[in-house]
Amino acid sequence: MIKVDLQETLQQLVQPIVDDFGLELVELEFKPEGRSMALRIFIDKPGGVSLDDCVAVSREVGAILEVEDPIRCAYRLEVSSPGLDRPLKKVSDFEKFSGKLVKIKTNESLDPDQRGHARKTFTGTLLGCSDGLVRVEQTDKRGGVVAIPLAEIAKANLEIVF
């Protein structure tokens, strides 16, 4: 997990570069990997990103990080697409991908059934986000629509359908 101040600094350095290329910054993570650190930047655009997009962003980000030097240790820079199981982070993500299959994990157990059993994982069709609630039409045996507070979401991803 990135310290908040480093996260903000990296976000401020990377966001304008990604914006200049007409891309979306989906996620930025800086974490240990083996004996080294990895700075991963996930970018996207309608229709998906190309290798050329990743290379161009990597060059520009690498240059600004070399000049600004916010990271005080050795690290590896990686720029890629978020993949088919793209993470959903922002309210706009939950609106943009309405109608798609999603998997959401919450911080606390929610939605108790008739027996009082609650859970932390929800899978179903995303219906969107409004008033701080993400609505999902569940595809499991419980069925029905569940409203999950955005603040309670620990992780949300698109589900891959084959």
ZAKOLFI-210717 format. One record per atom (N, C-alpha, C, CB): residue in three letters; x, y, z. Coordinates in steps of 0.02 Angstrom, whole numbers, plus 32768, in hexadecimal, padded with zeros to 4 digits. Glycine has a CB too. Layout:
REM residues N
ALAXYZ ...
//
This chain:
REM residues 162
MET802B7FC58000 MET800080008000 MET802C803E8000 MET7FD08000803D ILE801A806E7FD9 ILE804180AB7FD4 ILE802F80DA800D ILE803580CE7F8F LYS806180FB8029 LYS8052812F805A LYS802981658038 LYS8094814D8079 VAL7FFC8184805E VAL7FCD81B48041 VAL7FF181ED801E VAL7FA081CF8077 ASP8024820A803C ASP80468243801D ASP806B822E7FDD ASP80788261804F LEU808981F47FDB LEU80A981DC7F9E LEU807581CC7F69 LEU80D5819E7FAD GLN803E81AF7F7E GLN800681A07F4F GLN7FEF81E17F2F GLN7FCC817D7F75 GLU7FE482147F56 GLU7FCC82547F3B GLU7FFF82737F0C GLU7FBC82857F75 THR803F82717F1F THR8074828C7EF5 THR807782687EB2 THR80B882877F19 LEU807682267EB4 LEU807881FF7E76 LEU803B820D7E4B LEU807D81B37E86 GLN800282117E6B GLN7FC482207E47 GLN7FC982647E24 GLN7F87821F7E77 GLN7FE382957E47 GLN7FEA82D97E2B GLN801C82DB7DF1 GLN8000830A7E61 LEU804E82B17DF3 LEU808082AF7DBD LEU806782877D81 LEU80C082907DD7 VAL804482517D8D VAL802F82237D58 VAL7FEF82397D35 VAL802681DE7D74 GLN7FBE82537D5B GLN7F7D82637D3F GLN7F8082927D03 GLN7F5282837D75 PRO7FA582C97D06 PRO7FA782F67CCB PRO7FC582D57C8D PRO7FCF83347CDC ILE7FF582A97C97 ILE801482867C5E ILE7FE082587C3D ILE8051825D7C75 VAL7FBE82327C65 VAL7F8B82047C4B VAL7F54822C7C28 VAL7F6D81D87C85 ASP7F3F82647C48 ASP7F0B828E7C2A ASP7F2282AA7BE6 ASP7EFA82C87C59 ASP7F6182BF7BE1 ASP7F7C82DB7BA3 ASP7F7882A97B69 ASP7FC482F17BAD PHE7F7C82697B78 PHE7F7782367B45 PHE7F2E82227B37 PHE7F9E81F87B5A GLY7EFF82427B5A GLY7EB982337B50 GLY7EA581F07B6D GLY7EA882347B07 LEU7EC981DC7BA2 LEU7EBD819B7BC2 LEU7EA081A57C07 LEU7EFF81737BC5 GLU7E89816F7C25 GLU7E6E816F7C69 GLU7EA0814C7C97 GLU7E29814D7C6C LEU7EAF816B7CCF LEU7ED8814A7D02 LEU7EA881217D2C LEU7F00817F7D2E VAL7EAD80DF7D25 VAL7E8080B27D48 VAL7E9980A57D8F VAL7E7980707D22 GLU7ED980987D95 GLU7EF680877DD6 GLU7F4180937DD5 GLU7EE7803C7DE9 LEU7F5A80A47E0F LEU7FA280AE7E18 LEU7FB4808A7E59 LEU7FB580FB7E1A GLU7FE4805D7E55 GLU7FF880397E92 GLU804480357E96 GLU7FDA7FF17E93 PHE805D803A7ED2 PHE80A480367EE0 PHE80AC80067F1A PHE80C5807D7EF0 LYS80C87FCC7F0C LYS80CC7F9A7F41 LYS81077F6C7F37 LYS808C7F717F44 PRO811A7F4B7F6E PRO81527F1C7F69 PRO81417EE07F3D PRO81677F047FAF GLU81737ECB7F19 GLU816B7E8F7EF0 GLU81AE7E6A7EF3 GLU81567E9F7EA7 GLY81AF7E357F19 GLY81EE7E127F24 GLY821C7E3F7F4C GLY820F7DFE7EE1 ARG82587E497F34 ARG828A7E727F57 ARG82897EBB7F3F ARG82CF7E557F4E SER825F7ECA7F0F SER825D7F0E7EF5 SER82177F2C7EFB SER82747F107EAB MET820F7F697EE2 MET81CF7F8B7EE3 MET81B67F927E9B MET81D57FD17F06 ALA81757F947E93 ALA81577F9C7E51 ALA81267FD67E53 ALA81357F5B7E39 LEU812D80047E24 LEU80FC80397E19 LEU80D580257DDC LEU811F80807E11 ARG809580157DE6 ARG806A7FFF7DAF ARG803680347DA1 ARG80487FBC7DBF ILE803080457D62 ILE800080777D4C ILE7FD380557D19 ILE802380B67D2D PHE7F9280547D28 PHE7F6180357CFC PHE7F3A806B7CD8 PHE7F3180067D23 ILE7F3B80687C95 ILE7F1A809B7C6C ILE7EE6807A7C3F ILE7F4E80C27C42 ASP7EB680A27C29 ASP7E8280877BFE ASP7E6680BE7BD1 ASP7E4A80667C27 LYS7E4380A97B9E LYS7E1E80D67B72 LYS7DE980AC7B4F LYS7E4D80FA7B3E PRO7DB580CD7B34 PRO7D8380A77B10 PRO7DA4807E7AD8 PRO7D4C80D67AF2 GLY7D93803F7AD5 GLY7DB180137AA3 GLY7DF17FF27ABB GLY7DC0803A7A65 GLY7E0A80077AF6 GLY7E467FE97B13 GLY7E86800E7B00 GLY7E4C7FA17AFD VAL7EBA80027B26 VAL7EFA80237B1A VAL7F277FF67AF0 VAL7F1C80357B5C SER7F5480167ACC SER7F837FF17AA2 SER7FC77FEF7AC5 SER7F8980117A5C LEU7FF37FC77AAA LEU80387FC57AC3 LEU8058800A7ABB LEU80607F8F7A9E ASP804A802B7A83 ASP8065806F7A78 ASP804E80A07AAE ASP805080887A33 ASP800F809B7AC4 ASP7FF680C57AFA ASP801F80B97B3A ASP7FAB80B87B07 CYS802A807A7B4A CYS804F80697B87 CYS809780827B83 CYS804E801D7B92 VAL80B680797B4A VAL80FC808F7B41 VAL810180DA7B47 VAL811880777AFD ALA80D380FF7B28 ALA80D581487B2A ALA80CC81627B71 ALA809E81657AFC VAL809C81467B95 VAL8090815C7BDA VAL80CC81497C05 VAL8050813B7BF6 SER80E8810E7BFB SER812280F87C22 SER815D81287C19 SER813680B17C0E ARG816A813C7BDB ARG81A1816A7BCD ARG819881AC7BF2 ARG81A781777B81 GLU815C81C97BEB GLU814E820A7C0A GLU814F82077C56 GLU810A82247BF2 VAL813081D37C72 VAL812F81CB7CBB VAL817681BE7CD4 VAL810181907CCF GLY819C81947CB2 GLY81E181877CC6 GLY820A81C77CC7 GLY820181557C96 ALA820181F17C95 ALA822682307C92 ALA8214825E7CCC ALA821982547C50 ILE81D482667CDB ILE81BF82937D11 ILE81D482787D55 ILE8173829F7D0F LEU81D282367D5D LEU81E682187D9C LEU823282207DA7 LEU81D381CE7D9F GLU8257821E7D71 GLU82A082287D76 GLU82B0826F7D8C GLU82C282187D33 VAL828B829F7D70 VAL829682E57D82 VAL827E82F57DC9 VAL827383137D4F GLU824182E17DD8 GLU822282F17E19 GLU823D82C57E52 GLU81D782EA7E15 ASP824E82877E43 ASP826C82587E72 ASP8244824F7EB3 ASP82B2826D7E82 PRO820282407EAF PRO81DB82387EEC PRO81E581F47F0F PRO819382407EDC ILE820081C37EEA ILE820A81807F06 ILE825381787F18 ILE81F381487ED3 ARG825F816A7F57 ARG82A481687F71 ARG82C481237F73 ARG82A481847FB6 CYS82A980F57F4B CYS82C780B27F49 CYS82C4809A7F01 CYS82A280807F79 ALA82E580637EF4 ALA82E380467EB1 ALA829D80287EA5 ALA831A800F7EA8 TYR828480317E68 TYR824380167E57 TYR824080077E0C TYR820B80487E6B ARG820E7FE17DF9 ARG82027FD07DB3 ARG81C07FF17D9F ARG82007F827DA8 LEU81C180167D68 LEU818580377D4E LEU8163800B7D1A LEU8196807C7D2F GLU81227FFF7D23 GLU80FA7FD77CF5 GLU80BC7FFE7CE3 GLU80E87F917D13 VAL80AD80037CA3 VAL807080247C8B VAL804B7FF17C61 VAL808080667C63 SER800B7FE57C71 SER7FE47FB47C4C SER7F9A7FC47C4E SER7FF17F6E7C68 SER7F747F9B7C2A SER7F2C7FA17C2D SER7F147F807C6E SER7F0A7F7F7BED PRO7ED77F907C84 PRO7EBF7F717CC1 PRO7EA97F297CB9 PRO7E867F997CDC GLY7EA67F117C7B GLY7E937ECC7C6E GLY7E487EC27C6A GLY7EB07E9F7CA4 LEU7E337E867C5A LEU7DED7E767C53 LEU7DC77E7B7C95 LEU7DE47E317C36 ASP7DEA7E6E7CCC ASP7DCA7E717D0E ASP7DD87EB57D2F ASP7DE37E377D3C ARG7DD37EE87D08 ARG7DE27F2D7D1B ARG7DC57F3E7D60 ARG7DC67F5D7CE7 PRO7DEE7F5F7D8A PRO7DD37F757DCA PRO7DA47FB07DC1 PRO7E0D7F887DFA LEU7D727FB47DEC LEU7D437FEC7DED LEU7D5280137E2C LEU7CF87FD47DEB LYS7D6680527E24 LYS7D7C807B7E5D LYS7D5080B77E69 LYS7DC380917E52 LYS7D3F80DA7E33 LYS7D1D811A7E38 LYS7CD381127E2A LYS7D3C814D7E07 VAL7CAC81437E42 VAL7C6481437E34 VAL7C58813E7DE9 VAL7C4381837E50 SER7C8181627DC2 SER7C7881607D79 SER7C8381197D5D SER7CA981917D58 ASP7CAE80F17D7D ASP7CB880AB7D67 ASP7C7780837D6F ASP7CF2808A7D8E PHE7C57808D7DA9 PHE7C1A80677DB7 PHE7BE0807D7D8A PHE7C0680707E01 GLU7BE280BA7D72 GLU7BB080D27D43 GLU7BC080BA7CFC GLU7BAB811F7D44 LYS7C0080C17CE9 LYS7C1780AF7CA6 LYS7C0C80657C95 LYS7C6180C07C9F PHE7C16803A7CC6 PHE7C127FF27CBA PHE7BCF7FD47CD0 PHE7C4A7FCF7CDD SER7B9D7FFE7CD7 SER7B5A7FE67CE7 SER7B457FB37CB2 SER7B2780217CEB GLY7B277F7C7CC8 GLY7B127F477C9A GLY7B467F0F7C94 GLY7B057F647C57 LYS7B817F197CAF LYS7BB67EE77CAB LYS7BB57EBC7CEB LYS7BFC7F087CA2 LEU7BD17E807CE5 LEU7BD87E537D1E LEU7C127E6B7D4A LEU7BE37E0A7D07 VAL7C067E6E7D8C VAL7C397E867DBB VAL7C3E7E577DF8 VAL7C2A7ECD7DD1 LYS7C777E5D7E19 LYS7C817E3C7E59 LYS7C997E727E8A LYS7CB67E007E54 ILE7C767E787EC1 ILE7C857EAC7EF3 ILE7C927E8B7F36 ILE7C4C7EDF7EF8 LYS7CC87E9F7F55 LYS7CD97E897F99 LYS7CD47EC67FC7 LYS7D207E687F9D THR7CB47EBD8000 THR7CAA7EF4802F THR7CD77EED806D THR7C617EF88045 ASN7CE07F258090 ASN7D087F2580CD ASN7CE57F008105 ASN7D177F6C80E3 GLU7CA37F088109 GLU7C7A7EE9813E GLU7C467EBC811D GLU7C597F1F816A SER7C2F7E8B8142 SER7BF97E5F8129 SER7BB97E878124 SER7BF07E228158 LEU7B957E7C80EC LEU7B577EA180DE LEU7B207E7280C7 LEU7B647ED780A9 ASP7AE47E8D80BF ASP7AAB7E6C80A0 ASP7A9A7E2880C0 ASP7AB97E628057 PRO7A867E2880FF PRO7A747DE9811F PRO7A367DCA80FD PRO7A677DF2816A ASP7A367D8880F7 ASP79FC7D6680DB ASP79C97D598113 ASP7A117D2380B8 GLN79967D318104 GLN79627D238136 GLN797D7D018174 GLN792C7CF88117 ARG79B57CDF816D ARG79D37CBC81A6 ARG7A067CE781CB ARG79F47C7C818F GLY7A107D2481B3 GLY7A3F7D5181D4 GLY7A877D4981BC GLY7A3E7D46821D HIS7A917D228187 HIS7AD47D18816C HIS7AE67D53813D HIS7AD97CD58146 ALA7B1B7D75814E ALA7B327DAD8124 ALA7B707D9680FE ALA7B417DED8150 ARG7B867DBF80CF ARG7BC17DAC80A9 ARG7BE67DE98091 ARG7BAE7D80806D LYS7C227DDD8077 LYS7C4E7E128060 LYS7C587E128014 LYS7C917E0D8082 THR7C427DDF7FF1 THR7C4D7DDA7FA9 THR7C0A7DD77F85 THR7C777D9C7F99 PHE7C047E017F51 PHE7BC77E067F2A PHE7BD97E027EE0 PHE7BA17E487F3A THR7BB57DD97EBB THR7BBF7DD37E73 THR7B7D7DDD7E50 THR7BDE7D8E7E60 GLY7B7F7E037E19 GLY7B427E0E7DF4 GLY7B4A7E447DC0 GLY7B097E207E23 THR7B127E597DA4 THR7B117E8D7D71 THR7B107ED27D92 THR7AD57E847D41 LEU7B3F7EFB7D81 LEU7B447F3E7D9C LEU7B0B7F687D81 LEU7B887F5E7D8B LEU7AE67F887DAE LEU7AAE7FB27D9A LEU7ABE7FFC7D9E LEU7A717FA37DC5 GLY7AFA800C7DB7 GLY7B1080527DBB GLY7B1C80687E03 GLY7ADC807F7D9C CYS7B2680A97E0A CYS7B3680C67E4C CYS7B1281087E52 CYS7B8380CF7E55 SER7AEF81117E8A SER7ACF81517E99 SER7AC781577EE4 SER7A8B81587E74 ASP7AC981947EFC ASP7AC181A27F43 ASP7AF1817A7F6E ASP7A7A81947F59 GLY7B2E816E7F55 GLY7B60814A7F7C GLY7B5680FF7F80 GLY7B6381667FBF LEU7B2780E57F59 LEU7B19809D7F5A LEU7B23807E7F15 LEU7AD180907F72 VAL7B4780467F14 VAL7B5180207ED7 VAL7B1D7FE97ED8 VAL7B9B80037ED2 ARG7AF67FE57EA2 ARG7AC17FB47E9F ARG7AD57F7B7E6F ARG7A7E7FD47E87 VAL7AC97F3E7E88 VAL7ADB7F027E62 VAL7AA07ED27E62 VAL7B1A7EDF7E80 GLU7A8E7EBA7E27 GLU7A5B7E857E20 GLU7A827E447E28 GLU7A357E887DD9 GLN7A787E227E61 GLN7A9F7DE77E71 GLN7A8F7DAD7E44 GLN7A947DD47EBA THR7AC27D877E32 THR7ABA7D4D7E06 THR7AC07D0B7E2C THR7AED7D4F7DCD ASP7AC77D0F7E6E ASP7ACC7CD17E95 ASP7A877CBC7EAD ASP7AFC7CDB7ED2 LYS7A857C8A7ED9 LYS7A457C6F7EF0 LYS7A1A7CA17F17 LYS7A517C327F1B ARG7A397CD57F33 ARG7A137D087F58 ARG79EA7D327F28 ARG7A417D347F81 GLY7A077D427EEE GLY79E57D6B7EBD GLY79D37DAF7EDA GLY79A77D497EA4 GLY79AF7DD57EB3 GLY79987E177ECA GLY79CF7E4C7EC4 GLY79807E137F11 VAL79BB7E887ED2 VAL79E97EC17ECE VAL7A047ED07F13 VAL79C57EFF7EB1 VAL7A457EDA7F17 VAL7A657EEE7F55 VAL7A847F337F4A VAL7A9B7EBA7F6C ALA7A7E7F5E7F7D ALA7A9B7FA17F7A ALA7AD67FA17FAA ALA7A667FD97F8D ILE7B117FAD7F8F ILE7B4F7FAB7FB6 ILE7B6A7FF17FBE ILE7B847F7C7F94 PRO7B7380087FFC PRO7B90804B8005 PRO7BD6804F7FE6 PRO7B93805D8051 LEU7BE080827FBE LEU7C21808C7F9C LEU7C5A808C7FCE LEU7C2080CD7F74 ALA7C4F80AA8008 ALA7C8380AE803B ALA7C96806A8058 ALA7C6B80DC8073 GLU7C6B80388050 GLU7C787FF5806A GLU7C9C7FC78039 GLU7C387FD58080 ILE7CA67FDE7FFB ILE7CC47FB37FC8 ILE7D107FB17FD1 ILE7CB27FCD7F81 ALA7D297F757FDD ALA7D717F6A7FE3 ALA7D907F5F7F9F ALA7D807F2E8011 LYS7D6B7F3B7F73 LYS7D857F2B7F31 LYS7D4A7F1C7F03 LYS7DB67EEE7F33 ALA7D4E7F367EC7 ALA7D197F287E95 ALA7D3B7F1F7E51 ALA7CE37F617E93 ASN7D277EEC7E2D ASN7D437EDD7DEC ASN7D0D7EC77DBC ASN7D787EA77DF1 LEU7D1A7ED27D7B LEU7CF07EB37D49 LEU7CFD7E687D4B LEU7CFD7ED17D01 GLU7CCA7E407D40 GLU7CD27DF97D3D GLU7CDA7DE57CF4 GLU7C977DD47D5E ILE7D057DB57CE7 ILE7D127D9D7CA4 ILE7CDE7D687C93 ILE7D5A7D817C9C VAL7CBD7D717C59 VAL7C8B7D407C42 VAL7CA87D1E7C04 VAL7C467D627C32 PHE7CAE7CDB7C07 PHE7CC77CB57BCE PHE7C907C8E7BAD PHE7CFF7C857BE4 
//
